[in-house]
Amino acid sequence: MPRTGRSVSATKMYHVMIRGNNKETVFKTHRDKRKFMRIIEESEIRTGEKVEVYAYCIMLNHAHFLLRGDLEYVSKFMKEIETTYALYYNFNRDRVGHVFQGRYKSEPVEDEIYFWTCFLYIHDNPVKAGIVVKKGEYPYSSKLEYINQQCDIIHRRAMLMYNKKFGIMSRNKTLAERRKNAIIMDLEEDMKIQKVEVVKYYIRVFIKMQNIESGHMLIHTPALRKEFIEFVNSKVEISKNEIIRILKEL
């Protein structure tokens, strides 16, 4: 089966993710994570700033990025950091074979609201995983660079944007609403959790809209359930079958 082409972003901004092969923990130690951070920094310099890093977060078995650049250069950048890290990882563990699972995943970021939605989501990863209590406590994400106002990996234009816009956007009602119903590219298991939370959110919205007494009535009344499924399907990219499955599990 031929590879599907990547969607090109009109803004040149991409949310990118890589994960360990077979769901393996490939960033096992502090040394591994620090090495990968150095590789990212060095590769960014070698591209001649054709790729700009706006956010990153290195977890145990995957990593997220917000990158700006032409898709051609983003692809070269990702190939370089994956290949360089794989050589390091295999050499230090006396192993051979793939370190990362398939090609990197990417999605275009076409508007400011979604940019900040992804930005916040990426930095939320260590908190949601229970690794730290506050985002700024995690040393392997760009949040610390923004807090310290220090551009080690993130591009200087990213820092300028953050200082100019973040305070305003953190109070933006549209952004707050988008964060409640956005389904952001992630590991399959995490996206399933996102979809459940989004359906729960729309249950609350639908109950209020229709003046229904409870979610139980919505779920167990066929006509209301059908209307709700159509409503959610029109709002977000969740298939009708997925909505039905989630409702059955609630």
Disulfide bonds with the S-S distance in Angstrom:
none
